[in-house]
Amino acid sequence: MKKEPSQVNYFTVCLNNEGYEASLEVGKIYRIIPDETAEINELIRVIDESGEDYAFATHRFHSIELPKPVEEVLLSID
């Protein structure tokens, strides 16, 4: 039996912005930037409110799977 590749999550929702109120909005969906070094250090890299990518503690977020059409539209936005 062929094993399916694991689902890649491109998006996450912010659960906690304490100390980063200008950079993150609770309840907002953020695009994930893959970063193996960040993951090793229990961080997640996202494009924040400044439009730049920064690493934040993973406990501030929950990765989500979106319907394919929604994901495609959000990934096409620069």
C-alpha positions in Angstrom: 0.0 0.0 0.0 1.4 3.4 -1.0 1.6 5.9 1.8 0.2 9.4 1.0 2.5 12.4 1.6 1.7 14.2 4.8 -0.6 17.2 4.5 1.3 20.5 4.4 -0.4 23.3 6.4 0.1 26.6 4.8 -2.0 28.6 7.2 -2.5 29.0 10.9 -4.8 31.0 13.1 -3.5 33.2 15.9 -4.7 32.3 19.4 -2.6 34.6 21.5 -0.9 37.9 20.7 0.1 38.9 24.2 3.2 41.1 23.9 2.8 41.3 20.1 -0.4 43.2 19.7 1.0 45.4 16.9 2.3 42.3 15.0 -0.5 39.7 15.5 -4.3 39.7 15.6 -6.1 37.0 17.6 -8.4 35.1 15.3 -6.7 36.1 12.1 -5.4 33.6 9.6 -1.7 33.9 8.8 0.4 32.3 6.1 3.1 29.9 7.3 6.6 30.2 5.9 8.3 26.8 6.1 11.4 27.0 8.4 13.0 23.8 9.7 15.2 25.7 12.2 12.3 27.5 13.7 10.3 24.2 14.0 13.2 22.6 15.9 13.1 25.5 18.3 9.3 25.3 18.7 8.7 28.4 16.6 6.5 29.0 13.7 7.4 31.6 11.0 4.5 33.6 9.7 3.9 36.8 7.7 2.7 39.2 10.3 0.9 42.6 10.2 4.0 44.4 9.0 4.0 42.2 5.9 7.4 40.7 6.9 8.0 37.1 8.1 8.9 36.5 11.7 9.1 33.5 14.0 6.8 33.3 17.0 6.2 30.6 19.6 4.1 27.8 18.3 1.7 27.9 21.3 0.4 31.2 19.9 -1.1 29.5 16.8 -3.2 26.5 15.6 -2.5 25.2 12.1 -5.6 24.8 10.0 -6.5 23.1 6.8 -8.5 25.2 4.4 -10.7 24.1 1.5 -8.5 23.9 -1.6 -10.2 26.8 -3.5 -9.7 29.1 -0.4 -6.1 28.0 0.0 -5.3 28.6 -3.7 -6.8 32.2 -3.5 -4.9 33.0 -0.3 -1.6 31.6 -1.6 -2.0 33.7 -4.8 -2.1 37.0 -2.8 1.2 38.7 -2.3 
